[in-house]
Amino acid sequence: MNRYLIHLNSKRCIGCHGCEVHCKTNKGLPPGPMLCEISHEPLRSVRGVPRTEFRFRSCYHCEDPQCLPACPTGAMRKREDGIVFVEQETCIGCMACQQACPWDIPQLNPATGKAVKCDYCLDRVDRGLKPACVAKCATHALRFVRLVEF
Amino acid sequence: MVETVWSMCGMCTARCPIRVEVEGGAITWLEGNPHLLGGALCARGSAGLALLADDERPRQPLLRKGGRGEGRWQPVSWDTALDQVAERLQAIIAKDGARSTIMSCRGGPFVDPAKAFIQALGSPNFTNHDSACGRNVHHASLSVYGVGRPDLTYDIKNARHLVLFGRNLLESMKIGEANQVLDMLDAGGRLTYVDVRQTVTGLKASRFLMVRPGTDYALTLGLLHGLIKAGAYDAEFVRLHTVGFDELAAFVEPYTLDWAAQECGVKAKSLKEFIDELGADRPRVIFHPGWMLARYRDSFYASRNLHLLNVLMGNLEIKGGQIFAKGAKDCGRKGIRNLTDLVPKPEERRADGVGWKYPHFDKGPGIFPLFYEAMATGEPYPLKALFCYRHDPLTCFPDPEAQKRRLDTLELLVSIDTHYSEFGWYSDVILPESPYLERDCQVAVQKGPKPRLIYRQRATEPRHDTKPGWWIFQQLASRLGLGQYFPYSTIEELWAWQLEPTGIKIGDFAARGFVDLADKPILDDRESMARRLATPSGQIELVSGKLAAQGIELLRPYESPPKPPAGMFRLVFGRSAVNTHGHTINNPLLHELLPENRLWINKRAAAGLGVADGDWLELISQDGAARGQIQAKVTEFIHPEAVYCLHGFGRQVPLQSRACHAGMSDQKLQTGLLLEMDRVGGGLCLCEGLVTVRRSDRNGQREVEL
């Protein structure tokens, strides 16, 4: 059962792309891979005000991730709390995971030659902290939600 | 062992407070100060780490070898560079006097050593970038309240209605202020946004008025008229605290709402509803008087009217309104020491004419472009040396080629900056300052409703042979025999000396990174508020006595801006949340987000030129002297008379491999605007330039290659 979700309150989001850079600097990524993404539809005029909604996307941490069985070395793993992550030591950078993912979520880190993806900053989560994108969201629009089963 | 270091971001001049985690000398985490910002930081803030890691910045002092701008540099030691600057300065001073030297900086809380240095030399010529920024707003504020722009703060969070004239708060991004706007909206507040194009701030607005470029003054006149006619203003406040109301009311008589609607190209019905809302929402209505308002020939007057609209709302010194900034004295405490206080004030007249030729301008930083006038004429006296500390006039002001012609009359150009600025590249000596994460800065007072002391602590040792500003100026001063004005050799000594009168120790900053001077926000009663007004009448002056006494017209009749001829457009510029003017364009992680700017052009106007989205365009300046190439972003959300691009691009420093020649520079197309200035407000008219726009030959017609 997945225990976490990142939720964007698009009313507060100002599309500043801070989350993308917070993520990259926390993971030490060079230009290239982008593990989360802010996007928006073209503007439309609503009652005289041109508007759009911002969207946030990282990894969906699927219940049944396609990337997992595709990984030849077992580097792609899913924790009990639902976090899907790449074990860097085991990854050989073949990117079979990216091929298998319907959304091309895993990306190649050109600095290490290995796959990298959103893992909700699991080292931070394990220390009781929020993922980097949420912790530093410029307008507190992103929330790290712990899901509970009723 | 993880250590916390408190600092202030230096990626833009908002200087948000930050907390840095350091482990074994390396930065492992960086966030907004949790006590003030709850960790929040913007993209630029995080990209500060990429700035540190980047080698495409000056890494040791450099002396120019070839001609100016040729880019041939000799790397030298600090001793050599400082000795050389000191020797050349001495020679200049011996021949032309200390008054022939100018110090310009980018403003902010940490300019004290730079200002003390130029004063210690004996020159009155301290200046900054502000004539391309907030001078009009500052002078407008002085004319109404007798106090300047920094003396008023805005309690946006508790407002019911925020009105912004092109003040793109959510993309200029002071984190705290942006959150105040969103909190206000979450609490049901209204936002009216006025601009010539849509912005992120406008996306969140409850009312968006896309006005014809150059008509802000018209709209403010119409609003004054509308509020007065509808009786939707605070008559009691106006009666008790202002002078000149009848004169103002008579002046705005012809400027009806219907007239303003027609002049600005907006719906009269929308303006009438706006007036009704203002009447219902006052006094908790804030008209932001503008920040960067060096735009049009009448921007000073537009800003003055925005101040006056605030006064009509009666929003002074109340929750959800404008609140006077308080300092140490207001908290019954002693302030910190500043180096500038040690130095005798030079008696010489300023070369920019401020204070004597232009007695109505605030003397503080003067008006930089007027030094260009002095360089060209040699009047009132010859100028020989220019220091630019964290300031890049060639990016900041219009027409860099015209500026270079004037800079060529100077014997010594010194750039003190963390990155290669266009000015640095053209200068004679580059003294590289350490980036903000690698340097300490002195203690400063942050005035506000709840004033506090702030400082910057270095998080990590410099990777390269760079130095902090407080050290550079102290070293230069010692070499010139002026060491007595810089009574410190380490930052700890400087902090201790500054803090001594306050009884506060630097250790007191350790818990949260700042020290509050008050327990809670200080809100004066109306009587004490009135004592803060520094006008000749002691009241809020709707028609300034001081300026009127100097023969300056305050109720200026409106002049409609001419419509650009066919094929020409008014070139306007603006901000994005992922870049700060010219100085972050080469940052690897920010460049990744926004490698080039594009030219916004109205859909109908583009169709008329046969231009499709993504096409290459050629832009030609008014006089035909400057050209630029840029890709089109075709949108219906910009006024057809204007084209818009982000400022800061089109840089020409070859050592900035990412930024060099990426995108187009707006300031190069602003030919003829260098001295085009509002001589009442002191602001440049950066949006008064027209450009010809045409589809570029770069758009291929045929497929020739295989």
Interface residues (C-beta under 8 A of the other chain):
Chain A: K11 R12 I14 G15 C16 H17 G18 E20 V21 H22 K24 T25 N26 P30 P31 G32 L43 S45 G48 V49 P50 R51 T52 A135 K136 C137 A138 T139 H140
Chain B: W29 L30 E31 G32 G38 G39 A40 L41 C42 A43 R44 G45 S46 A47 L49 A50 L170 E171 M173 I175 A178 N179 L182 L185 D186 Q198 V200 G202 L203 K204 A205 S206 R207 F208 S270 A577 V578 P588 L589 L590 H591 E592 L593 T635 E636 F637
